[in-house]
Amino acid sequence: MTALAALHAPAPFLLWRAALTQTPPDAAIAQLAPAERERAARFRFERDRRRYLAAHCALRTVLSDYTGLPPHLLAYQEGPYGKPEVANRPRACVFNLSHSEDTAVIALAPAGQ
């Protein structure tokens, strides 16, 4: 599974670093939405497919831990400014996923922060 490491951030913000060097296990990939798996399949290079899958599996793990929803039940929708947000969130939050080569950073904050 993708290695996740919590990073120091001022409250109430939460940060994680994810290593994108390994393809996630099939069970983690199965937790992704069909659209995420379809997008991953379109990558031409295995390296890019691996990075995408690892980043999105890590994001679902973080959001699942925060919202209490199982990873496969998380649904995304477009927010008012076109940014993705969790559609079916019992605990509101905003998040961002940024990546460069084999590292991703996930930032999360309670909604309204």
N, C-alpha and C positions, 0 to 999 in steps of 0.2 A: 504494500500500500504506500501511497505517497507520504513521505515524512513531513509532518507538520510541526512547527515550532512556534510557540507563542513569543511575541516580541513585546518589549516595554512600550507602552503608549500612555499618554495622560488620560485619566478617567474623563468621560465614560467610554472612550474609544478603545477598541480591541484590534490588535494586529497579529497576523500569523504569517510566517514564511513557509512556503511549500517547495520542496525539491521536486523537479519535474523530470528526473533522470530515469525513472522506471515506469513502465506501463502498469497501470493499476490492475488488480485482479479482476477476473470476469465478473465476480459478484458485485464489485464496486461499479463497474461499467454498466451493469444491468440496472443500477439505481438511477442512471441518467434518464432524462426525458428522451423520447424517440427523436425529436428534432436535434438534440445534442449528439446522439449517436450517429444520426445521418450526416450531420456536419463533419464530425470526426472522420467518417468514411470517405469524405470528399478530399481530404488532404492528400496531396500527391506524394509527399515524403513521410516515411514512417516516423522520423524524428518529430515532425510537426504534429502528426496525429497523436503520438505519445504525450507530447507536452500539453496539447489541448485536453486530452482525456484526463491526465493527471491533475491539471489545474481545475477542471470542472468537477472532478470527484472530490478534490480537496474543498472546493467551495461548498459543495453540498454537505460535506461532513461538518464544516464550521456552521453553516446555516441550520443544519439539523440540531446540532448541539445547542445553539442559541434559541431557536424557536420551539424545540421539543417535538417537531414533526419528523417522521422518518424521512431519510433522504429521497426516497422514490415518490413521496407525496408532496414534496416541494414543487410549487408551480410558480413560474415567473410571468410577469406582465410588464408592459411598458409603462413607466411612470409619466408624470406630466411633462417632463423635459426629455423624454425618449430614453431614459436610463432604466435598465431592468430593476425590478423590485419583486419581493416575494408576494405573490397574489393572495395566498391563503394562510397568512401569518396570524397565529394566535398572539404573538409577541412582536410588535412592530419594530422594524429596524431598517437601516439603509446600509448598503454594502458596496464595495468596489473590489474588483479583481484586476490586478495589473501583473504583467509578466514580461520577462526578458530572458531569452535563451532557456536555461534549465532552472530558473527560479521564478516563483510567483509570490506576490504579497496580496493578502486578503485583509481588507479593512472593514470594520463593522462598527456601527454606532446605533444607539436607540434612535428611533424616528424622531425628527425634530431637532437633532443635535447638529 
